[in-house]
Amino acid sequence: MVCRKGYPGDDLIGPFNVDFSHSDITILLLHTSDSIRINYFIPKLKEYVKEGACDPETLGVVIDNLHLYNDELQVMGTYENREENMISDKGQVNQNRLEIGLPTLEMQKKL
């Protein structure tokens, strides 16, 4: 069994058809301290997204959650129905999303 150090994926947890649950570590990542998220997990997730080993949605949620938890505005727009808690520059949000592999807000709504 192959596993990337620091991020359990399908190779460790098993694919969806094993237990009909997706390999999603997001809930664990949302319960780490800010310093660990900023200094370790976010850089690792960015690396894994580039390698195709992590869903960009996970990275976006971890970043937005960090901002929201610290009474800041989300910058990736991953929390639906929370546009009032998102930075007002939708162009910047879309650019942030595209940089990590997420569709624009408009495309996300269509999907």
Sequence and secondary structure as in RCSB ss.txt:
>XXXX:A:sequence
MVCRKGYPGDDLIGPFNVDFSHSDITILLLHTSDSIRINYFIPKLKEYVKEGACDPETLGVVIDNLHLYNDELQV
MGTYENREENMISDKGQVNQNRLEIGLPTLEMQKKL
>XXXX:A:secstr
   BTTB  HHHH  HHHHS     HHHHTTS HHHIIIIIHHHHHHHHHHTSS HHHHHHHHHHHHHHTT  BS
S  STT GGGB S HHHHHHHHHHHT   HHHHHH 
